[in-house]
Structure formats: structure tokens, C-alpha cells
Amino acid sequence: MKNMANIAVMGYGVVGSGVVEVLEKNQESIAKRAGQSIDVKYILDLRDFPKSPYKDKFIKDFETIVNDPDIQVVAEVMGGLSPAFEFVSRCLCNGKSVVTSNKELVAAKGDVLLKIAREKNVNFLFEASVGGGIPIIRPLSQCLAANEVYEIAANEVYEIAGILNGTTNFILTKMIQEGMPFDEALSMAQELGYAEKHPEADVEGHDACRKICILASLAFGRHVYPEQIHTEGITKITLEDVKYASIFGGNIKLIARVTRQEDGMLQIITAPMIVSKNHQLSRIDDVYNAVLVRGDAIGDVVFSGQGAGKLPTASAVVGDIIDCAKHLQSRKFLFWEEAVTPYVADYRENTVCFYVRLQSGDVKKSMEEIKKLFGDIHIVVSDSNENEIAFVTPEKVEGVLASDFGALLTNGNTILQKIRFAGL
């Protein structure tokens, strides 16, 4: 057994406390895996924890960590960009490996931090930033993806799609299976601890957007920023939409998806989509997440599991800590280049079909207009509202469909909802 590896944990919230708990509880097995014992020397938090069994480890000054040469690995589990970016970059510059669960940090600054890590011959690992306890970063970086930077091309990944947010998946599951309205399902998610008091990052799609940025950057070797991605949330999904989706053969899921086009551009989006009931992503329920990786050599590979929660996420962080402890004198293969322009295609250039729910001023006339625009398609008249109809468009370029939808906004017609079909 080698000497002890000293680490610091920055942040003692849900995930941070879970990391310390897992490290302390499983000391013996972790030491065997790491080849040395791992000791938490510092826990950084501005709050006081006088009743904690680790009260002697708490500090409030980051400088204590960055200036301590005995600290070899730092776990950042504070969240947010500031001061996380400053703290992480300074740790890396001072020769300390860093692991994080902070998807906002990796999505916004991953290229910068990976570059520093490479220059300083240390590691920057972030398995817990996507999918909580689902192991996806390590398989994607080491086994599945071709990486242009190092010319590894055993398998060419050309698409990744997934349910990447447990909160929204729980809400949609309640709506689909129990007929629970959105607001009620959100309140239940908050009561159970699946949703934050301010859940905008989840329900507006930003969390899933950040995660697909990380996966796209890793798989295709160039940094993708959240602001480059068209993102929609689930707040406008109604039980009527759930019912119509079922009639048209699918379930509504919040899907984050990236596809590499033949010209090398990335088509990438995060939005509610109707997934065929026959597809395995359609059957991922509650707080579970799933990631589909599609490649020319491997076909379809799906990773699924609990996407959030204290111990699943903490377990992924601890796994990265062990990896860093095993590679203190060497770097793990994990890198992507900074962004280049152009790289992300306009989502309106993608070919899609939509489910559309329409409030009609004249149902017969509206049906004639729809068939004139889209051909002889199946139109469903609501059984509860005689002025409401729903239909599915044929596949067209999304920008063209937007013009078609504009043409429908006549004679008292109002488009109540539009949801893409995933077409997986």
C-alpha cells in the first residue's frame, strides 16, 4: 500500500456531504481500488457544522487549500460558475487534480480547464456532471467516441440522445401514468426532494442543455456552449398533449440530442419530444435518466440509471477521486479543443415532423387548410372540445414548417402546442 492521498472537498451541500460520507464509510475498499488510502483533510464551506463528526475538517478560506502542497486532489461540488471557476482553475494551476459534479462549470468552461490540466500534467474529471450515477463520461471518452485530437477512431459516434434530467422525467411520468397536471407533479417533485424550490434550470431545459453540451464536446472534440443550443422546457406541456401523444403512438420526454451531419456540423437541440412507445427511451420513467450513444461500429448503446440524488452523484465523484489518486503522476485521456466557428448548425435546418394542437374558429375549414398545406394526413378532433383538433405534419425542414404554421393563423385559428417527434 502506498502513502496516503490528501484531498479537499469544496462545498458541503447534498452532494458534498454525500462524497464525504462515501469516502469515510468505504475507506477500506476505496483504498484497495486507489492503491492508497484517501483522507479528507479539508471541507470548504462558509456555514458552520458544529454537530458534524467532521467538524474539525471544516475551513472557510479557499487559500488554505490552494496553498497546501499536501492536497493532491480537490473535489468541487459547490455548483455555479463563480467562485467555482476561479477556485478550480487555481487548483489546476497549482498542480492539483480536480473532480467536479458541476455541469454548469464544465459546459461553460470545460475547454479552458482541460487545457490548464493538460499544461500542468494533472487531471480534470467530471463523471458526475452528466447523469449523476450513470457511468457515461468514462465509457464515452475511453471506449466509444472517435476523438479528432488524438486520432482515435475505433468507433465513430454520430449521435447522442438522452433523457438527462430526472426532475422533468419524474414530472412527465406522473402526467403520463397518473394524469397529474404539471403544477401538481412539480409540487410533488419538490416535496420528495427531486426538484429545487426554484426549479427553472430543470423545467426550462437548461440543466439538460448543459449536459448535452458536455457529451457533444467530448464525443466530437470541440467545445459546444449552452447558448449555441436551441432549448425548450416542459412548462407548457398539458394533459391534453399527453393524451394526443399517446393517440399518435408515443410518450412525451424531454430529449437532449446531438447529431453530427455529413458536413461535420452538429445539429443539436434540447426540447420536449414525442418518443415512440416502442423505443426504449420511452420506457425510462420517474427520476431515471438514459443516454443513447449511436455509432457506426457499436450500433446503439444505452446507459441508464438514477440521474440524480445524493449518493448516486457522490458515488460518481468518488470514482473520479479514485481515478485521480491512481494517476497522480500521469494524465487520464480526457480532452477537447476550444470552439471553432461555424460548428453548430441552425436547428431550423433540421428535418422533423411535429404534433400540432390547434384551436379552430371553423373546424371544417381548418381541416381543409391543413390538408392543403400538408396533404391527406390524419386529423383528430378533440372529444372534449369540439373546436380543438390535432394532427402530425409530414417530415419537412423545420424552417419550412414554421412558414406553414404561420399560414394556419387565419380564420380564428390558434396554435396551442407544437411538439417535435424524436424519430429515434
Secondary structure as the mmCIF struct_conf table of DSSP 4:
data_model
#
loop_
_struct_conf.conf_type_id
_struct_conf.id
_struct_conf.beg_label_comp_id
_struct_conf.beg_label_asym_id
_struct_conf.beg_label_seq_id
_struct_conf.end_label_comp_id
_struct_conf.end_label_asym_id
_struct_conf.end_label_seq_id
STRN STRN1 LYS A 2 MET A 10
BEND BEND1 GLY A 13 GLY A 13
HELX_RH_AL_P HELX_RH_AL_P1 VAL A 14 LYS A 25
TURN_TY1_P TURN_TY1_P1 ASN A 26 ASN A 26
HELX_RH_AL_P HELX_RH_AL_P2 GLN A 27 ALA A 34
TURN_TY1_P TURN_TY1_P2 GLY A 35 GLY A 35
STRN STRN2 GLN A 36 LEU A 44
BEND BEND2 LEU A 46 ARG A 47
TURN_TY1_P TURN_TY1_P3 PRO A 50 LYS A 51
BEND BEND3 SER A 52 SER A 52
TURN_TY1_P TURN_TY1_P4 PRO A 53 TYR A 54
HELX_RH_3T_P HELX_RH_3T_P1 LYS A 55 LYS A 57
STRN STRN3 PHE A 58 ILE A 59
BEND BEND4 LYS A 60 LYS A 60
HELX_RH_AL_P HELX_RH_AL_P3 PHE A 62 VAL A 66
TURN_TY1_P TURN_TY1_P5 ASN A 67 ASN A 67
TURN_TY1_P TURN_TY1_P6 PRO A 69 ASP A 70
STRN STRN4 ILE A 71 GLU A 76
BEND BEND5 MET A 78 MET A 78
BEND BEND6 GLY A 80 LEU A 81
TURN_TY1_P TURN_TY1_P7 SER A 82 PRO A 83
HELX_RH_AL_P HELX_RH_AL_P4 ALA A 84 CYS A 93
TURN_TY1_P TURN_TY1_P8 ASN A 94 GLY A 95
STRN STRN5 SER A 97 THR A 100
HELX_RH_AL_P HELX_RH_AL_P5 LYS A 103 GLU A 119
TURN_TY1_P TURN_TY1_P9 LYS A 120 ASN A 121
STRN STRN6 PHE A 124 LEU A 125
HELX_RH_3T_P HELX_RH_3T_P2 GLU A 127 SER A 129
TURN_TY1_P TURN_TY1_P10 VAL A 130 GLY A 133
BEND BEND7 ILE A 134 ILE A 134
HELX_RH_AL_P HELX_RH_AL_P6 ILE A 137 PRO A 139
HELX_RH_PI_P HELX_RH_PI_P1 LEU A 140 LEU A 144
STRN STRN7 ASN A 147 ASN A 147
TURN_TY1_P TURN_TY1_P11 GLU A 148 GLU A 151
STRN STRN8 ILE A 152 ILE A 152
BEND BEND8 ALA A 154 ASN A 155
STRN STRN9 VAL A 157 ILE A 163
HELX_RH_AL_P HELX_RH_AL_P7 GLY A 166 GLU A 178
HELX_RH_AL_P HELX_RH_AL_P8 PHE A 182 GLU A 191
TURN_TY1_P TURN_TY1_P12 LEU A 192 GLY A 193
BEND BEND9 TYR A 194 ALA A 195
BEND BEND10 LYS A 197 HIS A 198
HELX_RH_AL_P HELX_RH_AL_P9 GLU A 200 VAL A 203
TURN_TY1_P TURN_TY1_P13 GLU A 204 GLU A 204
BEND BEND11 GLY A 205 GLY A 205
HELX_RH_AL_P HELX_RH_AL_P10 HIS A 206 PHE A 220
BEND BEND12 GLY A 221 GLY A 221
STRN STRN10 ARG A 222 ARG A 222
HELX_RH_3T_P HELX_RH_3T_P3 PRO A 226 GLN A 228
BEND BEND13 ILE A 229 ILE A 229
STRN STRN11 HIS A 230 THR A 231
BEND BEND14 ILE A 234 ILE A 234
TURN_TY1_P TURN_TY1_P14 THR A 235 LYS A 236
HELX_RH_AL_P HELX_RH_AL_P11 LEU A 239 ILE A 247
TURN_TY1_P TURN_TY1_P15 PHE A 248 GLY A 249
STRN STRN12 GLY A 250 ARG A 260
TURN_TY1_P TURN_TY1_P16 GLU A 262 ASP A 263
BEND BEND15 GLY A 264 GLY A 264
HELX_LH_PP_P HELX_LH_PP_P1 MET A 265 MET A 265
STRN STRN13 LEU A 266 SER A 276
TURN_TY1_P TURN_TY1_P17 LYS A 277 ASN A 278
BEND BEND16 HIS A 279 HIS A 279
HELX_RH_3T_P HELX_RH_3T_P4 GLN A 280 ARG A 283
TURN_TY1_P TURN_TY1_P18 ASP A 286 VAL A 287
STRN STRN14 TYR A 288 GLY A 295
TURN_TY1_P TURN_TY1_P19 ASP A 296 ILE A 298
STRN STRN15 GLY A 299 GLN A 306
BEND BEND17 GLY A 309 GLY A 309
HELX_RH_AL_P HELX_RH_AL_P12 LYS A 310 LYS A 326
TURN_TY1_P TURN_TY1_P20 HIS A 327 GLN A 329
BEND BEND18 SER A 330 SER A 330
BEND BEND19 PHE A 333 PHE A 333
STRN STRN16 GLU A 337 GLU A 337
HELX_LH_PP_P HELX_LH_PP_P2 GLU A 338 ALA A 339
BEND BEND20 THR A 341 PRO A 342
STRN STRN17 VAL A 344 VAL A 344
HELX_RH_3T_P HELX_RH_3T_P5 TYR A 347 GLU A 349
BEND BEND21 ASN A 350 ASN A 350
STRN STRN18 THR A 351 VAL A 352
STRN STRN19 PHE A 354 GLN A 359
BEND BEND22 GLY A 361 ASP A 362
HELX_RH_AL_P HELX_RH_AL_P13 VAL A 363 PHE A 374
BEND BEND23 ASP A 376 ASP A 376
STRN STRN20 ILE A 379 VAL A 381
BEND BEND24 ASP A 383 SER A 384
TURN_TY1_P TURN_TY1_P21 GLU A 386 ASN A 387
STRN STRN21 GLU A 388 VAL A 392
HELX_LH_PP_P HELX_LH_PP_P3 THR A 393 GLU A 395
STRN STRN22 LYS A 396 VAL A 397
HELX_RH_AL_P HELX_RH_AL_P14 GLU A 398 LEU A 408
BEND BEND25 LEU A 409 LEU A 409
TURN_TY1_P TURN_TY1_P22 ASN A 411 GLY A 412
STRN STRN23 THR A 414 PHE A 421
#
